[in-house]
Amino acid sequence: MKRYDNKVALLTGVASGIGRATAQRLAAEGACIFGLDIDEQGLAATEAQILADGGKMSSRVTDVRSVDECHAAAQACVEACGGIDILGNIAGIANQRHVHQVTEEDWDLMNDVNLKGVFFLTQAALPHIIEREGNIINIASNAGLMGQAFTVPYCATKGAVVNMTKALAMEFVKHPIRINAIAPGGVETSLTANFKVLEDADYSLMARYTGVRPSSQPEQIASLFAFLASDEAGNIHGSIVSADGGLTAE
Amino acid sequence: MSEQSETAFTDHRYVGKVAAVTGVASGMGRCIALRLASEGATVFGMDINAEGLDEVATEVADAAAAGGAMHTRVIDIADPAECHAAIAECVAQHGRLDVLGNIAATSWMKHAIDVTTDDWRKMFAINVDGTFFMCQAALPHILASKGNIINIASNAAFMGSAYLVPYCATKGAVVQMTRALATEFVKEPIRINAIAPGGTDTPMNRDYQLAENTDFKLLKRSMAFRPLDKPEHIAALFAFLASAEAANIHGAIINADSGMTAT
């Protein structure tokens, strides 16, 4: 009996990075994955890989910025897999800007993907999570716990995810469900590979959030996710688990 | 062990590993010793309670799998010389040290006004001195094995709990000690973390006696909505965190308190 036999995991951002690694890990432990992403090609590649490895996965191209799509995706998951045991809000975007460069469009995009999408998919999934006594894991960031220069909108959204996780944990503390977040540091993903440092960035300010240890691998976040979402972590609720190679210890 | 065999992701993650663990005569320490041994670890179990230690050693012998075992040493961790002697014995016996678990602690409730000098010094000697000097003694061996250290802190490190002033102070110290150690050794291939449990169903918790004339309004935040946690859950988290699965978790304080510190 594997930890995730007969469990359904609804995951966002599974076309790459932490989302893909998490989908692969949970599938390897027996879960049925219902994977979402806006990147149709990457999503199909993840699904093909999991199926080739003998896992179970179906997918739906979804733009988490749309409330209607969040609800439709949760519904599609229930119809395809019979329910939802685990929701993993993994999709996220990041970029560097000086404050004066941030446009309304930049701000709205960051908020819609990193915050609004997380909230409304959670809202859509909660009745099903309660029915199965399941749990939710949000991917926050060390940026939600510290001030990082040139990433003000990103820090704001991740700080919001941290406190949203705690507020949700309190609102549902009397229900037999769990709601937690993981706060990774730098992870080798397409998000960080595509992260363009400002040409005129002050590196002394960036040094405060540049880790001494090498970046984490997405598989390391996936192994924490797989522990935290399992029954083994039955008393972990409302926690923000840092997995950042010591960056936020200082 | 029935609780564990139902839920454990048993991978024998600790085959060939040596874990020195304090406070194993009862509660979380006992469950951690059982869990690690069941995954193949050789546990060097320490406690001041000789009788409890013997009982747990028998339990571990029954539960151990994949070569797991437990050796014991009666120790008062309040004495730094004993901490160093115990770690030296562990390494002399087993040739290495991969994991140090600082679990032993003491706690009681008292009005701050009634806390004596001896009370204060005793709590610090066990909860803070014991943790630090165990780390100090173990670190050269942990560095040699590229191992890791886990300290048991408490939600009391993050909440100002009435009638628990010395306990809160010691657990706050454990949290910051863990973070400072993590930073000091961030360039070394070792990991140092802490777990911050909430109310857990252990003898320490069951033995709590309320301070005289307790004002329950002041204990509001300490009144959990969920039932007491099982020590087996702390052991499961410990077994994950001290394993290679948690290779990028360093300097983290992991709350495992059923939501108590979410508010």
Boltz contact constraints between the chains, C-beta under 6 A:
constraints:
  - contact:
      token1: [A, 3]
      token2: [B, 9]
      max_distance: 6.0
  - contact:
      token1: [A, 166]
      token2: [B, 262]
      max_distance: 6.0
  - contact:
      token1: [A, 169]
      token2: [B, 259]
      max_distance: 6.0
  - contact:
      token1: [A, 169]
      token2: [B, 262]
      max_distance: 6.0
  - contact:
      token1: [A, 170]
      token2: [B, 262]
      max_distance: 6.0
  - contact:
      token1: [A, 170]
      token2: [B, 263]
      max_distance: 6.0
  - contact:
      token1: [A, 173]
      token2: [B, 225]
      max_distance: 6.0
  - contact:
      token1: [A, 173]
      token2: [B, 259]
      max_distance: 6.0
  - contact:
      token1: [A, 174]
      token2: [B, 225]
      max_distance: 6.0
  - contact:
      token1: [A, 212]
      token2: [B, 186]
      max_distance: 6.0
  - contact:
      token1: [A, 212]
      token2: [B, 187]
      max_distance: 6.0
  - contact:
      token1: [A, 216]
      token2: [B, 248]
      max_distance: 6.0
  - contact:
      token1: [A, 220]
      token2: [B, 247]
      max_distance: 6.0
  - contact:
      token1: [A, 220]
      token2: [B, 248]
      max_distance: 6.0
  - contact:
      token1: [A, 223]
      token2: [B, 245]
      max_distance: 6.0
  - contact:
      token1: [A, 227]
      token2: [B, 240]
      max_distance: 6.0
  - contact:
      token1: [A, 231]
      token2: [B, 7]
      max_distance: 6.0
  - contact:
      token1: [A, 232]
      token2: [B, 7]
      max_distance: 6.0
  - contact:
      token1: [A, 232]
      token2: [B, 236]
      max_distance: 6.0
  - contact:
      token1: [A, 234]
      token2: [B, 233]
      max_distance: 6.0
  - contact:
      token1: [A, 235]
      token2: [B, 229]
      max_distance: 6.0
  - contact:
      token1: [A, 235]
      token2: [B, 233]
      max_distance: 6.0
  - contact:
      token1: [A, 235]
      token2: [B, 256]
      max_distance: 6.0
  - contact:
      token1: [A, 235]
      token2: [B, 258]
      max_distance: 6.0
  - contact:
      token1: [A, 236]
      token2: [B, 256]
      max_distance: 6.0
  - contact:
      token1: [A, 237]
      token2: [B, 258]
      max_distance: 6.0
  - contact:
      token1: [A, 237]
      token2: [B, 259]
      max_distance: 6.0
  - contact:
      token1: [A, 238]
      token2: [B, 259]
      max_distance: 6.0
  - contact:
      token1: [A, 238]
      token2: [B, 262]
      max_distance: 6.0
  - contact:
      token1: [A, 239]
      token2: [B, 255]
      max_distance: 6.0
  - contact:
      token1: [A, 241]
      token2: [B, 254]
      max_distance: 6.0
  - contact:
      token1: [A, 242]
      token2: [B, 252]
      max_distance: 6.0
  - contact:
      token1: [A, 243]
      token2: [B, 248]
      max_distance: 6.0
  - contact:
      token1: [A, 243]
      token2: [B, 249]
      max_distance: 6.0
  - contact:
      token1: [A, 245]
      token2: [B, 248]
      max_distance: 6.0
  - contact:
      token1: [A, 245]
      token2: [B, 250]
      max_distance: 6.0
  - contact:
      token1: [A, 246]
      token2: [B, 182]
      max_distance: 6.0
  - contact:
      token1: [A, 246]
      token2: [B, 186]
      max_distance: 6.0
  - contact:
      token1: [A, 246]
      token2: [B, 250]
      max_distance: 6.0
  - contact:
      token1: [A, 246]
      token2: [B, 251]
      max_distance: 6.0
  - contact:
      token1: [A, 249]
      token2: [B, 179]
      max_distance: 6.0
  - contact:
      token1: [A, 249]
      token2: [B, 182]
      max_distance: 6.0
  - contact:
      token1: [A, 249]
      token2: [B, 183]
      max_distance: 6.0
  - contact:
      token1: [A, 249]
      token2: [B, 251]
      max_distance: 6.0
  - contact:
      token1: [A, 250]
      token2: [B, 183]
      max_distance: 6.0
